Amino acid sequence: MAEVRLFTLSTCGHCKRAKQFLQECNVEYACTDVDLLEGKEREDAVAEVKKCNPKLSFPTIIIGDTVIVGFKEDEIRKALEK
C-alpha cells in the first residue's frame, strides 16, 4: 500500500472526519496538525503542503503520488485502491 500523509488543522471538522475515515478503513497514516507546530517545524510543514497544494487548505491528503485537498471520501477510496 502507498504511503499516506495527512496535513490537518486540529480544529477543522473536515480534517477530523478525514482522520476518522482513514482509521475506519484501517489505514496507517502519518498526520501533522500544522496549527499545533511552532517555528521552523511549522514553516517546514507549511512549505511541504504548499508544494502540492499552493492554496494551503486543509485537509491535504497525500496517498502515494495522489494529492486530495479536502475530505472527499470517494477520491480517498479510489487512491487507496491503487
mmCIF file of the N, C-alpha and C atoms, coordinates in Angstrom:
data_MODEL
# 
_entry.id   MODEL 
# 
loop_
_atom_site.group_PDB 
_atom_site.id 
_atom_site.type_symbol 
_atom_site.label_atom_id 
_atom_site.label_alt_id 
_atom_site.label_comp_id 
_atom_site.label_asym_id 
_atom_site.label_entity_id 
_atom_site.label_seq_id 
_atom_site.pdbx_PDB_ins_code 
_atom_site.Cartn_x 
_atom_site.Cartn_y 
_atom_site.Cartn_z 
_atom_site.occupancy 
_atom_site.B_iso_or_equiv 
_atom_site.pdbx_formal_charge 
_atom_site.auth_seq_id 
_atom_site.auth_comp_id 
_atom_site.auth_asym_id 
_atom_site.auth_atom_id 
_atom_site.pdbx_PDB_model_num 
ATOM 1   N N  . MET A 1 1  ? 0.843   -1.188 0.000  1.00 0.00 ? 1  MET A N  1 
ATOM 2   C CA . MET A 1 1  ? 0.000   0.000  0.000  1.00 0.00 ? 1  MET A CA 1 
ATOM 3   C C  . MET A 1 1  ? 0.884   1.247  0.000  1.00 0.00 ? 1  MET A C  1 
ATOM 4   N N  . ALA A 1 2  ? 0.402   2.266  -0.667 1.00 0.00 ? 2  ALA A N  1 
ATOM 5   C CA . ALA A 1 2  ? 1.141   3.525  -0.762 1.00 0.00 ? 2  ALA A CA 1 
ATOM 6   C C  . ALA A 1 2  ? 1.205   4.224  0.595  1.00 0.00 ? 2  ALA A C  1 
ATOM 7   N N  . GLU A 1 3  ? 2.244   5.028  0.755  1.00 0.00 ? 3  GLU A N  1 
ATOM 8   C CA . GLU A 1 3  ? 2.369   5.826  1.975  1.00 0.00 ? 3  GLU A CA 1 
ATOM 9   C C  . GLU A 1 3  ? 1.255   6.872  2.005  1.00 0.00 ? 3  GLU A C  1 
ATOM 10  N N  . VAL A 1 4  ? 0.676   7.081  3.179  1.00 0.00 ? 4  VAL A N  1 
ATOM 11  C CA . VAL A 1 4  ? -0.406  8.051  3.348  1.00 0.00 ? 4  VAL A CA 1 
ATOM 12  C C  . VAL A 1 4  ? 0.049   9.125  4.325  1.00 0.00 ? 4  VAL A C  1 
ATOM 13  N N  . ARG A 1 5  ? 0.006   10.388 3.859  1.00 0.00 ? 5  ARG A N  1 
ATOM 14  C CA . ARG A 1 5  ? 0.355   11.538 4.695  1.00 0.00 ? 5  ARG A CA 1 
ATOM 15  C C  . ARG A 1 5  ? -0.860  12.437 4.774  1.00 0.00 ? 5  ARG A C  1 
ATOM 16  N N  . LEU A 1 6  ? -1.102  12.973 5.934  1.00 0.00 ? 6  LEU A N  1 
ATOM 17  C CA . LEU A 1 6  ? -2.263  13.816 6.164  1.00 0.00 ? 6  LEU A CA 1 
ATOM 18  C C  . LEU A 1 6  ? -1.798  15.088 6.868  1.00 0.00 ? 6  LEU A C  1 
ATOM 19  N N  . PHE A 1 7  ? -2.108  16.228 6.274  1.00 0.00 ? 7  PHE A N  1 
ATOM 20  C CA . PHE A 1 7  ? -1.811  17.522 6.875  1.00 0.00 ? 7  PHE A CA 1 
ATOM 21  C C  . PHE A 1 7  ? -3.142  18.151 7.256  1.00 0.00 ? 7  PHE A C  1 
ATOM 22  N N  . THR A 1 8  ? -3.285  18.502 8.531  1.00 0.00 ? 8  THR A N  1 
ATOM 23  C CA . THR A 1 8  ? -4.571  18.956 9.050  1.00 0.00 ? 8  THR A CA 1 
ATOM 24  C C  . THR A 1 8  ? -4.411  20.166 9.958  1.00 0.00 ? 8  THR A C  1 
ATOM 25  N N  . LEU A 1 9  ? -5.560  20.695 10.350 1.00 0.00 ? 9  LEU A N  1 
ATOM 26  C CA . LEU A 1 9  ? -5.648  21.674 11.427 1.00 0.00 ? 9  LEU A CA 1 
ATOM 27  C C  . LEU A 1 9  ? -6.414  20.998 12.556 1.00 0.00 ? 9  LEU A C  1 
ATOM 28  N N  . SER A 1 10 ? -5.964  21.158 13.775 1.00 0.00 ? 10 SER A N  1 
ATOM 29  C CA . SER A 1 10 ? -6.554  20.435 14.908 1.00 0.00 ? 10 SER A CA 1 
ATOM 30  C C  . SER A 1 10 ? -8.012  20.789 15.154 1.00 0.00 ? 10 SER A C  1 
ATOM 31  N N  . THR A 1 11 ? -8.458  21.948 14.724 1.00 0.00 ? 11 THR A N  1 
ATOM 32  C CA . THR A 1 11 ? -9.827  22.397 14.989 1.00 0.00 ? 11 THR A CA 1 
ATOM 33  C C  . THR A 1 11 ? -10.767 22.216 13.800 1.00 0.00 ? 11 THR A C  1 
ATOM 34  N N  . CYS A 1 12 ? -10.291 21.668 12.706 1.00 0.00 ? 12 CYS A N  1 
ATOM 35  C CA . CYS A 1 12 ? -11.051 21.556 11.460 1.00 0.00 ? 12 CYS A CA 1 
ATOM 36  C C  . CYS A 1 12 ? -11.926 20.304 11.450 1.00 0.00 ? 12 CYS A C  1 
ATOM 37  N N  . GLY A 1 13 ? -13.219 20.492 11.262 1.00 0.00 ? 13 GLY A N  1 
ATOM 38  C CA . GLY A 1 13 ? -14.155 19.371 11.215 1.00 0.00 ? 13 GLY A CA 1 
ATOM 39  C C  . GLY A 1 13 ? -13.885 18.421 10.060 1.00 0.00 ? 13 GLY A C  1 
ATOM 40  N N  . HIS A 1 14 ? -13.555 18.954 8.879  1.00 0.00 ? 14 HIS A N  1 
ATOM 41  C CA . HIS A 1 14 ? -13.259 18.104 7.721  1.00 0.00 ? 14 HIS A CA 1 
ATOM 42  C C  . HIS A 1 14 ? -11.988 17.298 7.962  1.00 0.00 ? 14 HIS A C  1 
ATOM 43  N N  . CYS A 1 15 ? -11.034 17.905 8.641  1.00 0.00 ? 15 CYS A N  1 
ATOM 44  C CA . CYS A 1 15 ? -9.788  17.210 8.976  1.00 0.00 ? 15 CYS A CA 1 
ATOM 45  C C  . CYS A 1 15 ? -10.059 16.055 9.940  1.00 0.00 ? 15 CYS A C  1 
ATOM 46  N N  . LYS A 1 16 ? -10.886 16.311 10.937 1.00 0.00 ? 16 LYS A N  1 
ATOM 47  C CA . LYS A 1 16 ? -11.237 15.264 11.906 1.00 0.00 ? 16 LYS A CA 1 
ATOM 48  C C  . LYS A 1 16 ? -11.947 14.116 11.210 1.00 0.00 ? 16 LYS A C  1 
ATOM 49  N N  . ARG A 1 17 ? -12.812 14.443 10.254 1.00 0.00 ? 17 ARG A N  1 
ATOM 50  C CA . ARG A 1 17 ? -13.546 13.406 9.526  1.00 0.00 ? 17 ARG A CA 1 
ATOM 51  C C  . ARG A 1 17 ? -12.590 12.580 8.668  1.00 0.00 ? 17 ARG A C  1 
ATOM 52  N N  . ALA A 1 18 ? -11.604 13.235 8.062  1.00 0.00 ? 18 ALA A N  1 
ATOM 53  C CA . ALA A 1 18 ? -10.619 12.518 7.253  1.00 0.00 ? 18 ALA A CA 1 
ATOM 54  C C  . ALA A 1 18 ? -9.831  11.524 8.112  1.00 0.00 ? 18 ALA A C  1 
ATOM 55  N N  . LYS A 1 19 ? -9.404  11.961 9.284  1.00 0.00 ? 19 LYS A N  1 
ATOM 56  C CA . LYS A 1 19 ? -8.690  11.067 10.210 1.00 0.00 ? 19 LYS A CA 1 
ATOM 57  C C  . LYS A 1 19 ? -9.574  9.885  10.595 1.00 0.00 ? 19 LYS A C  1 
ATOM 58  N N  . GLN A 1 20 ? -10.818 10.182 10.940 1.00 0.00 ? 20 GLN A N  1 
ATOM 59  C CA . GLN A 1 20 ? -11.760 9.138  11.352 1.00 0.00 ? 20 GLN A CA 1 
ATOM 60  C C  . GLN A 1 20 ? -11.975 8.131  10.218 1.00 0.00 ? 20 GLN A C  1 
ATOM 61  N N  . PHE A 1 21 ? -12.140 8.633  8.998  1.00 0.00 ? 21 PHE A N  1 
ATOM 62  C CA . PHE A 1 21 ? -12.357 7.766  7.849  1.00 0.00 ? 21 PHE A CA 1 
ATOM 63  C C  . PHE A 1 21 ? -11.174 6.831  7.639  1.00 0.00 ? 21 PHE A C  1 
ATOM 64  N N  . LEU A 1 22 ? -9.956  7.360  7.682  1.00 0.00 ? 22 LEU A N  1 
ATOM 65  C CA . LEU A 1 22 ? -8.767  6.528  7.497  1.00 0.00 ? 22 LEU A CA 1 
ATOM 66  C C  . LEU A 1 22 ? -8.660  5.476  8.602  1.00 0.00 ? 22 LEU A C  1 
ATOM 67  N N  . GLN A 1 23 ? -9.001  5.854  9.829  1.00 0.00 ? 23 GLN A N  1 
ATOM 68  C CA . GLN A 1 23 ? -8.983  4.890  10.935 1.00 0.00 ? 23 GLN A CA 1 
ATOM 69  C C  . GLN A 1 23 ? -10.022 3.797  10.710 1.00 0.00 ? 23 GLN A C  1 
ATOM 70  N N  . GLU A 1 24 ? -11.220 4.178  10.256 1.00 0.00 ? 24 GLU A N  1 
ATOM 71  C CA . GLU A 1 24 ? -12.279 3.195  9.992  1.00 0.00 ? 24 GLU A CA 1 
ATOM 72  C C  . GLU A 1 24 ? -11.869 2.211  8.895  1.00 0.00 ? 24 GLU A C  1 
ATOM 73  N N  . CYS A 1 25 ? -11.050 2.688  7.955  1.00 0.00 ? 25 CYS A N  1 
ATOM 74  C CA . CYS A 1 25 ? -10.565 1.849  6.857  1.00 0.00 ? 25 CYS A CA 1 
ATOM 75  C C  . CYS A 1 25 ? -9.289  1.086  7.235  1.00 0.00 ? 25 CYS A C  1 
ATOM 76  N N  . ASN A 1 26 ? -8.861  1.217  8.491  1.00 0.00 ? 26 ASN A N  1 
ATOM 77  C CA . ASN A 1 26 ? -7.647  0.558  8.987  1.00 0.00 ? 26 ASN A CA 1 
ATOM 78  C C  . ASN A 1 26 ? -6.415  0.925  8.159  1.00 0.00 ? 26 ASN A C  1 
ATOM 79  N N  . VAL A 1 27 ? -6.322  2.192  7.794  1.00 0.00 ? 27 VAL A N  1 
ATOM 80  C CA . VAL A 1 27 ? -5.195  2.690  7.012  1.00 0.00 ? 27 VAL A CA 1 
ATOM 81  C C  . VAL A 1 27 ? -4.188  3.325  7.960  1.00 0.00 ? 27 VAL A C  1 
ATOM 82  N N  . GLU A 1 28 ? -2.931  2.897  7.838  1.00 0.00 ? 28 GLU A N  1 
ATOM 83  C CA . GLU A 1 28 ? -1.878  3.543  8.610  1.00 0.00 ? 28 GLU A CA 1 
ATOM 84  C C  . GLU A 1 28 ? -1.496  4.829  7.894  1.00 0.00 ? 28 GLU A C  1 
ATOM 85  N N  . TYR A 1 29 ? -1.339  5.903  8.644  1.00 0.00 ? 29 TYR A N  1 
ATOM 86  C CA . TYR A 1 29 ? -1.006  7.181  8.033  1.00 0.00 ? 29 TYR A CA 1 
ATOM 87  C C  . TYR A 1 29 ? -0.203  8.024  9.006  1.00 0.00 ? 29 TYR A C  1 
ATOM 88  N N  . ALA A 1 30 ? 0.565   8.943  8.425  1.00 0.00 ? 30 ALA A N  1 
ATOM 89  C CA . ALA A 1 30 ? 1.298   9.928  9.220  1.00 0.00 ? 30 ALA A CA 1 
ATOM 90  C C  . ALA A 1 30 ? 0.492   11.211 9.173  1.00 0.00 ? 30 ALA A C  1 
ATOM 91  N N  . CYS A 1 31 ? 0.257   11.807 10.331 1.00 0.00 ? 31 CYS A N  1 
ATOM 92  C CA . CYS A 1 31 ? -0.567  13.002 10.404 1.00 0.00 ? 31 CYS A CA 1 
ATOM 93  C C  . CYS A 1 31 ? 0.209   14.141 11.060 1.00 0.00 ? 31 CYS A C  1 
ATOM 94  N N  . THR A 1 32 ? 0.065   15.325 10.467 1.00 0.00 ? 32 THR A N  1 
ATOM 95  C CA . THR A 1 32 ? 0.674   16.527 11.024 1.00 0.00 ? 32 THR A CA 1 
ATOM 96  C C  . THR A 1 32 ? -0.412  17.569 11.228 1.00 0.00 ? 32 THR A C  1 
ATOM 97  N N  . ASP A 1 33 ? -0.661  17.953 12.473 1.00 0.00 ? 33 ASP A N  1 
ATOM 98  C CA . ASP A 1 33 ? -1.568  19.059 12.773 1.00 0.00 ? 33 ASP A CA 1 
ATOM 99  C C  . ASP A 1 33 ? -0.739  20.337 12.674 1.00 0.00 ? 33 ASP A C  1 
ATOM 100 N N  . VAL A 1 34 ? -0.806  20.979 11.524 1.00 0.00 ? 34 VAL A N  1 
ATOM 101 C CA . VAL A 1 34 ? 0.067   22.110 11.223 1.00 0.00 ? 34 VAL A CA 1 
ATOM 102 C C  . VAL A 1 34 ? -0.105  23.250 12.222 1.00 0.00 ? 34 VAL A C  1 
ATOM 103 N N  . ASP A 1 35 ? -1.327  23.487 12.678 1.00 0.00 ? 35 ASP A N  1 
ATOM 104 C CA . ASP A 1 35 ? -1.561  24.611 13.596 1.00 0.00 ? 35 ASP A CA 1 
ATOM 105 C C  . ASP A 1 35 ? -0.984  24.391 14.985 1.00 0.00 ? 35 ASP A C  1 
ATOM 106 N N  . LEU A 1 36 ? -0.598  23.183 15.305 1.00 0.00 ? 36 LEU A N  1 
ATOM 107 C CA . LEU A 1 36 ? -0.019  22.902 16.619 1.00 0.00 ? 36 LEU A CA 1 
ATOM 108 C C  . LEU A 1 36 ? 1.506   22.994 16.614 1.00 0.00 ? 36 LEU A C  1 
ATOM 109 N N  . LEU A 1 37 ? 2.084   23.165 15.432 1.00 0.00 ? 37 LEU A N  1 
ATOM 110 C CA . LEU A 1 37 ? 3.535   23.286 15.318 1.00 0.00 ? 37 LEU A CA 1 
ATOM 111 C C  . LEU A 1 37 ? 3.960   24.734 15.540 1.00 0.00 ? 37 LEU A C  1 
ATOM 112 N N  . GLU A 1 38 ? 5.231   24.918 15.829 1.00 0.00 ? 38 GLU A N  1 
ATOM 113 C CA . GLU A 1 38 ? 5.773   26.264 16.029 1.00 0.00 ? 38 GLU A CA 1 
ATOM 114 C C  . GLU A 1 38 ? 7.101   26.395 15.317 1.00 0.00 ? 38 GLU A C  1 
ATOM 115 N N  . GLY A 1 39 ? 7.470   27.639 15.019 1.00 0.00 ? 39 GLY A N  1 
ATOM 116 C CA . GLY A 1 39 ? 8.791   27.949 14.495 1.00 0.00 ? 39 GLY A CA 1 
ATOM 117 C C  . GLY A 1 39 ? 9.128   27.233 13.202 1.00 0.00 ? 39 GLY A C  1 
ATOM 118 N N  . LYS A 1 40 ? 10.357  26.738 13.139 1.00 0.00 ? 40 LYS A N  1 
ATOM 119 C CA . LYS A 1 40 ? 10.880  26.095 11.925 1.00 0.00 ? 40 LYS A CA 1 
ATOM 120 C C  . LYS A 1 40 ? 10.068  24.868 11.550 1.00 0.00 ? 40 LYS A C  1 
ATOM 121 N N  . GLU A 1 41 ? 9.642   24.121 12.531 1.00 0.00 ? 41 GLU A N  1 
ATOM 122 C CA . GLU A 1 41 ? 8.852   22.920 12.268 1.00 0.00 ? 41 GLU A CA 1 
ATOM 123 C C  . GLU A 1 41 ? 7.563   23.281 11.515 1.00 0.00 ? 41 GLU A C  1 
ATOM 124 N N  . ARG A 1 42 ? 6.918   24.357 11.948 1.00 0.00 ? 42 ARG A N  1 
ATOM 125 C CA . ARG A 1 42 ? 5.689   24.809 11.289 1.00 0.00 ? 42 ARG A CA 1 
ATOM 126 C C  . ARG A 1 42 ? 6.000   25.326 9.880  1.00 0.00 ? 42 ARG A C  1 
ATOM 127 N N  . GLU A 1 43 ? 7.055   26.108 9.749  1.00 0.00 ? 43 GLU A N  1 
ATOM 128 C CA . GLU A 1 43 ? 7.460   26.634 8.440  1.00 0.00 ? 43 GLU A CA 1 
ATOM 129 C C  . GLU A 1 43 ? 7.720   25.498 7.457  1.00 0.00 ? 43 GLU A C  1 
ATOM 130 N N  . ASP A 1 44 ? 8.399   24.461 7.919  1.00 0.00 ? 44 ASP A N  1 
ATOM 131 C CA . ASP A 1 44 ? 8.706   23.314 7.066  1.00 0.00 ? 44 ASP A CA 1 
ATOM 132 C C  . ASP A 1 44 ? 7.430   22.587 6.633  1.00 0.00 ? 44 ASP A C  1 
ATOM 133 N N  . ALA A 1 45 ? 6.493   22.415 7.554  1.00 0.00 ? 45 ALA A N  1 
ATOM 134 C CA . ALA A 1 45 ? 5.237   21.735 7.229  1.00 0.00 ? 45 ALA A CA 1 
ATOM 135 C C  . ALA A 1 45 ? 4.429   22.556 6.228  1.00 0.00 ? 45 ALA A C  1 
ATOM 136 N N  . VAL A 1 46 ? 4.355   23.869 6.436  1.00 0.00 ? 46 VAL A N  1 
ATOM 137 C CA . VAL A 1 46 ? 3.633   24.748 5.509  1.00 0.00 ? 46 VAL A CA 1 
ATOM 138 C C  . VAL A 1 46 ? 4.273   24.678 4.119  1.00 0.00 ? 46 VAL A C  1 
ATOM 139 N N  . ALA A 1 47 ? 5.583   24.704 4.056  1.00 0.00 ? 47 ALA A N  1 
ATOM 140 C CA . ALA A 1 47 ? 6.283   24.626 2.768  1.00 0.00 ? 47 ALA A CA 1 
ATOM 141 C C  . ALA A 1 47 ? 5.982   23.307 2.070  1.00 0.00 ? 47 ALA A C  1 
ATOM 142 N N  . GLU A 1 48 ? 5.937   22.224 2.830  1.00 0.00 ? 48 GLU A N  1 
ATOM 143 C CA . GLU A 1 48 ? 5.656   20.913 2.247  1.00 0.00 ? 48 GLU A CA 1 
ATOM 144 C C  . GLU A 1 48 ? 4.236   20.857 1.678  1.00 0.00 ? 48 GLU A C  1 
ATOM 145 N N  . VAL A 1 49 ? 3.271   21.416 2.412  1.00 0.00 ? 49 VAL A N  1 
ATOM 146 C CA . VAL A 1 49 ? 1.891   21.434 1.925  1.00 0.00 ? 49 VAL A CA 1 
ATOM 147 C C  . VAL A 1 49 ? 1.789   22.294 0.669  1.00 0.00 ? 49 VAL A C  1 
ATOM 148 N N  . LYS A 1 50 ? 2.445   23.443 0.664  1.00 0.00 ? 50 LYS A N  1 
ATOM 149 C CA . LYS A 1 50 ? 2.364   24.363 -0.483 1.00 0.00 ? 50 LYS A CA 1 
ATOM 150 C C  . LYS A 1 50 ? 2.913   23.750 -1.766 1.00 0.00 ? 50 LYS A C  1 
ATOM 151 N N  . LYS A 1 51 ? 3.847   22.792 -1.642 1.00 0.00 ? 51 LYS A N  1 
ATOM 152 C CA . LYS A 1 51 ? 4.391   22.125 -2.826 1.00 0.00 ? 51 LYS A CA 1 
ATOM 153 C C  . LYS A 1 51 ? 3.288   21.430 -3.626 1.00 0.00 ? 51 LYS A C  1 
ATOM 154 N N  . CYS A 1 52 ? 2.349   20.826 -2.941 1.00 0.00 ? 52 CYS A N  1 
ATOM 155 C CA . CYS A 1 52 ? 1.299   20.069 -3.628 1.00 0.00 ? 52 CYS A CA 1 
ATOM 156 C C  . CYS A 1 52 ? -0.071  20.739 -3.532 1.00 0.00 ? 52 CYS A C  1 
ATOM 157 N N  . ASN A 1 53 ? -0.198  21.763 -2.692 1.00 0.00 ? 53 ASN A N  1 
ATOM 158 C CA . ASN A 1 53 ? -1.463  22.469 -2.512 1.00 0.00 ? 53 ASN A CA 1 
ATOM 159 C C  . ASN A 1 53 ? -1.146  23.947 -2.246 1.00 0.00 ? 53 ASN A C  1 
ATOM 160 N N  . PRO A 1 54 ? -0.891  24.710 -3.323 1.00 0.00 ? 54 PRO A N  1 
ATOM 161 C CA . PRO A 1 54 ? -0.486  26.109 -3.168 1.00 0.00 ? 54 PRO A CA 1 
ATOM 162 C C  . PRO A 1 54 ? -1.478  26.974 -2.391 1.00 0.00 ? 54 PRO A C  1 
ATOM 163 N N  . LYS A 1 55 ? -2.745  26.573 -2.351 1.00 0.00 ? 55 LYS A N  1 
ATOM 164 C CA . LYS A 1 55 ? -3.748  27.356 -1.618 1.00 0.00 ? 55 LYS A CA 1 
ATOM 165 C C  . LYS A 1 55 ? -3.656  27.134 -0.106 1.00 0.00 ? 55 LYS A C  1 
ATOM 166 N N  . LEU A 1 56 ? -2.869  26.136 0.307  1.00 0.00 ? 56 LEU A N  1 
ATOM 167 C CA . LEU A 1 56 ? -2.664  25.828 1.719  1.00 0.00 ? 56 LEU A CA 1 
ATOM 168 C C  . LEU A 1 56 ? -3.995  25.632 2.456  1.00 0.00 ? 56 LEU A C  1 
ATOM 169 N N  . SER A 1 57 ? -4.827  24.779 1.896  1.00 0.00 ? 57 SER A N  1 
ATOM 170 C CA . SER A 1 57 ? -6.106  24.465 2.529  1.00 0.00 ? 57 SER A CA 1 
ATOM 171 C C  . SER A 1 57 ? -6.029  23.067 3.132  1.00 0.00 ? 57 SER A C  1 
ATOM 172 N N  . PHE A 1 58 ? -6.949  22.796 4.030  1.00 0.00 ? 58 PHE A N  1 
ATOM 173 C CA . PHE A 1 58 ? -6.885  21.553 4.805  1.00 0.00 ? 58 PHE A CA 1 
ATOM 174 C C  . PHE A 1 58 ? -8.232  20.854 4.826  1.00 0.00 ? 58 PHE A C  1 
ATOM 175 N N  . PRO A 1 59 ? -8.199  19.534 4.929  1.00 0.00 ? 59 PRO A N  1 
ATOM 176 C CA . PRO A 1 59 ? -7.025  18.669 4.978  1.00 0.00 ? 59 PRO A CA 1 
ATOM 177 C C  . PRO A 1 59 ? -6.371  18.534 3.604  1.00 0.00 ? 59 PRO A C  1 
ATOM 178 N N  . THR A 1 60 ? -5.086  18.304 3.622  1.00 0.00 ? 60 THR A N  1 
ATOM 179 C CA . THR A 1 60 ? -4.349  17.919 2.422  1.00 0.00 ? 60 THR A CA 1 
ATOM 180 C C  . THR A 1 60 ? -3.900  16.488 2.664  1.00 0.00 ? 60 THR A C  1 
ATOM 181 N N  . ILE A 1 61 ? -4.354  15.602 1.799  1.00 0.00 ? 61 ILE A N  1 
ATOM 182 C CA . ILE A 1 61 ? -4.088  14.173 1.949  1.00 0.00 ? 61 ILE A CA 1 
ATOM 183 C C  . ILE A 1 61 ? -3.223  13.725 0.778  1.00 0.00 ? 61 ILE A C  1 
ATOM 184 N N  . ILE A 1 62 ? -2.114  13.085 1.089  1.00 0.00 ? 62 ILE A N  1 
ATOM 185 C CA . ILE A 1 62 ? -1.203  12.591 0.057  1.00 0.00 ? 62 ILE A CA 1 
ATOM 186 C C  . ILE A 1 62 ? -1.167  11.068 0.174  1.00 0.00 ? 62 ILE A C  1 
ATOM 187 N N  . ILE A 1 63 ? -1.608  10.410 -0.889 1.00 0.00 ? 63 ILE A N  1 
ATOM 188 C CA . ILE A 1 63 ? -1.617  8.948  -0.940 1.00 0.00 ? 63 ILE A CA 1 
ATOM 189 C C  . ILE A 1 63 ? -0.760  8.550  -2.130 1.00 0.00 ? 63 ILE A C  1 
ATOM 190 N N  . GLY A 1 64 ? 0.462   8.100  -1.840 1.00 0.00 ? 64 GLY A N  1 
ATOM 191 C CA . GLY A 1 64 ? 1.411   7.825  -2.918 1.00 0.00 ? 64 GLY A CA 1 
ATOM 192 C C  . GLY A 1 64 ? 1.685   9.112  -3.678 1.00 0.00 ? 64 GLY A C  1 
ATOM 193 N N  . ASP A 1 65 ? 1.349   9.133  -4.976 1.00 0.00 ? 65 ASP A N  1 
ATOM 194 C CA . ASP A 1 65 ? 1.542   10.318 -5.812 1.00 0.00 ? 65 ASP A CA 1 
ATOM 195 C C  . ASP A 1 65 ? 0.264   11.140 -5.961 1.00 0.00 ? 65 ASP A C  1 
ATOM 196 N N  . THR A 1 66 ? -0.804  10.721 -5.315 1.00 0.00 ? 66 THR A N  1 
ATOM 197 C CA . THR A 1 66 ? -2.090  11.398 -5.437 1.00 0.00 ? 66 THR A CA 1 
ATOM 198 C C  . THR A 1 66 ? -2.294  12.394 -4.306 1.00 0.00 ? 66 THR A C  1 
ATOM 199 N N  . VAL A 1 67 ? -2.690  13.612 -4.661 1.00 0.00 ? 67 VAL A N  1 
ATOM 200 C CA . VAL A 1 67 ? -2.969  14.646 -3.668 1.00 0.00 ? 67 VAL A CA 1 
ATOM 201 C C  . VAL A 1 67 ? -4.467  14.929 -3.689 1.00 0.00 ? 67 VAL A C  1 
ATOM 202 N N  . ILE A 1 68 ? -5.082  14.874 -2.528 1.00 0.00 ? 68 ILE A N  1 
ATOM 203 C CA . ILE A 1 68 ? -6.504  15.169 -2.381 1.00 0.00 ? 68 ILE A CA 1 
ATOM 204 C C  . ILE A 1 68 ? -6.631  16.314 -1.387 1.00 0.00 ? 68 ILE A C  1 
ATOM 205 N N  . VAL A 1 69 ? -7.293  17.367 -1.819 1.00 0.00 ? 69 VAL A N  1 
ATOM 206 C CA . VAL A 1 69 ? -7.483  18.533 -0.959 1.00 0.00 ? 69 VAL A CA 1 
ATOM 207 C C  . VAL A 1 69 ? -8.933  18.537 -0.504 1.00 0.00 ? 69 VAL A C  1 
ATOM 208 N N  . GLY A 1 70 ? -9.131  18.493 0.798  1.00 0.00 ? 70 GLY A N  1 
ATOM 209 C CA . GLY A 1 70 ? -10.479 18.414 1.353  1.00 0.00 ? 70 GLY A CA 1 
ATOM 210 C C  . GLY A 1 70 ? -10.840 16.967 1.641  1.00 0.00 ? 70 GLY A C  1 
ATOM 211 N N  . PHE A 1 71 ? -11.924 16.792 2.367  1.00 0.00 ? 71 PHE A N  1 
ATOM 212 C CA . PHE A 1 71 ? -12.380 15.429 2.673  1.00 0.00 ? 71 PHE A CA 1 
ATOM 213 C C  . PHE A 1 71 ? -13.318 14.982 1.566  1.00 0.00 ? 71 PHE A C  1 
ATOM 214 N N  . LYS A 1 72 ? -12.775 14.182 0.651  1.00 0.00 ? 72 LYS A N  1 
ATOM 215 C CA . LYS A 1 72 ? -13.523 13.664 -0.490 1.00 0.00 ? 72 LYS A CA 1 
ATOM 216 C C  . LYS A 1 72 ? -13.436 12.147 -0.435 1.00 0.00 ? 72 LYS A C  1 
ATOM 217 N N  . GLU A 1 73 ? -14.405 11.555 0.235  1.00 0.00 ? 73 GLU A N  1 
ATOM 218 C CA . GLU A 1 73 ? -14.358 10.127 0.534  1.00 0.00 ? 73 GLU A CA 1 
ATOM 219 C C  . GLU A 1 73 ? -14.149 9.266  -0.707 1.00 0.00 ? 73 GLU A C  1 
ATOM 220 N N  . ASP A 1 74 ? -14.872 9.549  -1.776 1.00 0.00 ? 74 ASP A N  1 
ATOM 221 C CA . ASP A 1 74 ? -14.741 8.737  -2.994 1.00 0.00 ? 74 ASP A CA 1 
ATOM 222 C C  . ASP A 1 74 ? -13.332 8.804  -3.565 1.00 0.00 ? 74 ASP A C  1 
ATOM 223 N N  . GLU A 1 75 ? -12.747 9.998  -3.597 1.00 0.00 ? 75 GLU A N  1 
ATOM 224 C CA . GLU A 1 75 ? -11.396 10.151 -4.118 1.00 0.00 ? 75 GLU A CA 1 
ATOM 225 C C  . GLU A 1 75 ? -10.379 9.449  -3.226 1.00 0.00 ? 75 GLU A C  1 
ATOM 226 N N  . ILE A 1 76 ? -10.591 9.516  -1.919 1.00 0.00 ? 76 ILE A N  1 
ATOM 227 C CA . ILE A 1 76 ? -9.684  8.841  -0.983 1.00 0.00 ? 76 ILE A CA 1 
ATOM 228 C C  . ILE A 1 76 ? -9.757  7.339  -1.187 1.00 0.00 ? 76 ILE A C  1 
ATOM 229 N N  . ARG A 1 77 ? -10.971 6.796  -1.282 1.00 0.00 ? 77 ARG A N  1 
ATOM 230 C CA . ARG A 1 77 ? -11.128 5.339  -1.516 1.00 0.00 ? 77 ARG A CA 1 
ATOM 231 C C  . ARG A 1 77 ? -10.418 4.913  -2.793 1.00 0.00 ? 77 ARG A C  1 
ATOM 232 N N  . LYS A 1 78 ? -10.625 5.680  -3.867 1.00 0.00 ? 78 LYS A N  1 
ATOM 233 C CA . LYS A 1 78 ? -10.018 5.348  -5.160 1.00 0.00 ? 78 LYS A CA 1 
ATOM 234 C C  . LYS A 1 78 ? -8.493  5.360  -5.064 1.00 0.00 ? 78 LYS A C  1 
ATOM 235 N N  . ALA A 1 79 ? -7.929  6.370  -4.415 1.00 0.00 ? 79 ALA A N  1 
ATOM 236 C CA . ALA A 1 79 ? -6.476  6.470  -4.278 1.00 0.00 ? 79 ALA A CA 1 
ATOM 237 C C  . ALA A 1 79 ? -5.928  5.326  -3.420 1.00 0.00 ? 79 ALA A C  1 
ATOM 238 N N  . LEU A 1 80 ? -6.673  4.915  -2.409 1.00 0.00 ? 80 LEU A N  1 
ATOM 239 C CA . LEU A 1 80 ? -6.213  3.810  -1.556 1.00 0.00 ? 80 LEU A CA 1 
ATOM 240 C C  . LEU A 1 80 ? -6.231  2.484  -2.286 1.00 0.00 ? 80 LEU A C  1 
ATOM 241 N N  . GLU A 1 81 ? -7.087  2.342  -3.288 1.00 0.00 ? 81 GLU A N  1 
ATOM 242 C CA . GLU A 1 81 ? -7.207  1.092  -4.039 1.00 0.00 ? 81 GLU A CA 1 
ATOM 243 C C  . GLU A 1 81 ? -6.077  0.900  -5.038 1.00 0.00 ? 81 GLU A C  1 
ATOM 244 N N  . LYS A 1 82 ? -5.370  1.972  -5.392 1.00 0.00 ? 82 LYS A N  1 
ATOM 245 C CA . LYS A 1 82 ? -4.272  1.862  -6.379 1.00 0.00 ? 82 LYS A CA 1 
ATOM 246 C C  . LYS A 1 82 ? -3.163  0.997  -5.873 1.00 0.00 ? 82 LYS A C  1 
# 
